[in-house]
Amino acid sequence: MNAFPRASDGLTRINIMQGETKVSDDPNAVLTTVLGSCISACLYDPVAKVGGLNHFLLAEPGSGDTDVSSLQRYGVYAMEVLINAMMAMGATRSNLKARIYGGASLRDGFRDIGATNALFARRFLRDERIALVGEDVGGHGARRVEFRPTLGLARCRVASDRPVERLRLPPVPVPVAAVGDVEFF
Amino acid sequence: MTTNLPNEGNTVSSTIMTVDDSPSMRMLLKAALTDLGYKVLEAEDGVQALERLGGVEPDLLITDINMPRLDGFGLIEKVREQDRHRNLPILVLTTESSDEKKQRARNAGATGWIVKPFHPDKLAAAIRRVLH
């Protein structure tokens, strides 16, 4: 069976932009995204037949913070938003399996953000004891990922072998205006 | 920076219990709180937190909301039922930010609400305020 038939296939394709998270239990849904140095984690619960995808870069929105611990805090946050959304739709944490994609090298003369993103994702999954069942990370090309959330199947193709910096999209504001905000009762 | 010395002048550092089902989140919190000079106890959900609270008296509880077995709302309610923890400050630390959920936490007896990802300086200021 081809999980990714083309055109007039009755499947609903949903595009996920940087900073977004989408979870679905719709058997006809295909979650898609285009990645450069960003990372997408595709998580699924094969028992509950729920899956989801996020798309993030290790950077705290608007803060300008680049130290390792603030990047980790943002990455953990991005993963937790996805995991919580899946649990709200009936997934069980201990059933979760993961695929990760992206993390291409920017070659911008500074540190390799893509590699940092991929390392973070692998370490997070290991620490959380979530099985990593597939990955396609690194390299220099942009990727297009298609994910069937209820089946847990993913297809990842190199969308272009051009260096990813030419494909960089304008940064999308991430809706976390209240980062770290404190309210007392 | 003197603002990073919450226990200045104290001979015994305060103890904070963190409750979160994510090992990554617990590690980040432990690193930040240890840097601030606090002792840290950990629990991975509301049930384990209640078990541990039977034997220790932390100065502050920081809890997540979405957790298996017993979530943050349930934990706060159970803690407030116990006389010995009636005055224990409880800060919620969560990705959630809806007014409805904040109201539930307030009604359950939470002291404050912090939205993830936490900022170490804001977290430190909130802790200082509730520990006074």
Interface residues (C-beta under 8 A of the other chain):
Chain A: E60 S63 S69 Q72 R73 Y74 V76 Y77 M79 E80 V81 I83 N84 M87 A88 T92 R93 F124 D127 E128 R129 V176 A178 V179 G180 D181 V182 E183 F184 F185
Chain B: D21 S22 P23 S24 M25 M27 L28 A31 A32 N66 P68 T95 E96 S97 K102 A105 R106 A110 T111 G112 W113 I114 V115 K116 P117 F118 H119 P120 K122 L123 A125 A126 R129 V130
